[in-house]
């Protein structure tokens, strides 16, 4: 016997329960998931760009694991876009990723964000969710590092 209940509010305790159970399952089925949970297995990446006043104007965050660098956030203030700064940061990121053993990069972006920028930098679309958000697409992109 069981009961199905619908809750329309956040429940951190329940979310934590599900996350723990999914991680346990993944650890049993995938040695890579298990290894990534070990201390220092996931290497954080933070590339911070500041202006002449030492104020943050953008940068990149990500994580290296499984031989991949996953870019989580990559953004620049509007005043600094279109001047090659993003390309320079991405190039430095790739060099650092290779030094740390990564041979591929992964990111997601929306149609209205930076797909064409990433394609110019060698990323390929490997997945698309159409109409997410409505009227746009959401892409998963990958680049193999030389």
N, C-alpha and C positions, 0 to 999 in steps of 0.2 A: 504494500500500500504506500502511496506517496501523495503529496500535495503540491500543486503548482500555484505559486503566488507571484503576482506582478507588482513590482514596486516602482513607482515613478519618481524616486529620489535617489541621490547617491548613497551608496552603502559601501564604505571603504573596507569594512571587515569582510564582506562577501567578495568584493573584488580581489582582496588579498588572498582569500581562500582559493578562488579560481586560479589566480596567477601561480600560487604555490603548487596546486595540483597539475597544472599544465607544465610547469617547469619539471616536476618530478617525472611526468610521463616523457617529456622530451629528453631528459637525462638518461632514462632507461633505454630509449630507442635510438639515441644519437650520441656517440662518443664526443662529437664536436660540441654539442650543447653542454655536456658534462664538463669538458675541458674548459669551456669559456666561463664557467662559474667559479673556477679556481682563482685565488688571489692573484692580482696583477695580470690575468690572462687577457683582459680587455684593456687596451691602451688608449687613454683619452687623448684627443687632439683638440687644441685650442689655438687658433691663429688670430691674434688680436691686432687690429690696425688702429692707430691713433693719429690725430692731427698735431699741428705744431703746439697746441695748448694741452696736449696729452689727453684729449677727450676721445673716447671710442667713436669711430666713424664706420666700423664694420668689422667683418672677419668671418671666421669659419669655425664650426665645432663638429666633431665627429668621433668615431671610435674605430680602432683597428682590432680585428679578431678574425680568425679562420682564414688568414691571408688576404683579407679584404679591408679596405678603408670605407666605412659607411659615413657619408656626410649627412649630418643631422640638420645643421643650419648654416646658411651662407648668405650674407646680406651686407649691403653697403648703403650708406646715406645717399640720397638722390644726387647731391652735389658732387659726389665722387664717382658716379657711374659713367661708363662710356669712355674712360680715360686709360684703360688697360690695367687698372689696379686689380680687378677681379681675376683677370688672366694671370697676373703675377702671383697672386695669392694661391690660385689653383696650381700653378706650376711648382711653387714651393711646397705645397701640400703633397703633390705627387712625389717629389723628390724625397721628402721626409717619410712618406708611406713606404716607398721602396726600401729605404734604409732600415725601416722597422719590419721588413719582411712581407709587406702587402704586395700582391701582384694584380689586384683588381680594385676598382672603386665602384661604389653603389650610391645612388641618391634618388630622391623623388622630387618632382616639381609639377606645378600646375601649368596649364597652357598659357595663362596670362603672366607667368613668371619668367623663367629663363631657359626654356627648352632649347631655343636656337643658339643661345650662348654655349650651353653644354655640348651641343652637337658640333659646333665650331671647334671645341676643345677635345673632340674625339669620343665623346659619349654616344652611345647608341640606345634608342628606345627598345626595351625588352618587354614592356607591358604598358597597356593603356586602359584606363577606366573612363569610358565616355560618359558625358553628361554628369560629371562629378567635379565641381558643383554644377548645377543645371546650366547648360549652355557652354560648358568648358570640358576639358579633359585633365586627367591626373596621370602622370607618367612615372614609370620606374625606368631609370637609365643606368647603364653599366659602361665602364671603360676598362680595358685591359692595359696594364702598365707594361711598357717595354723594358 
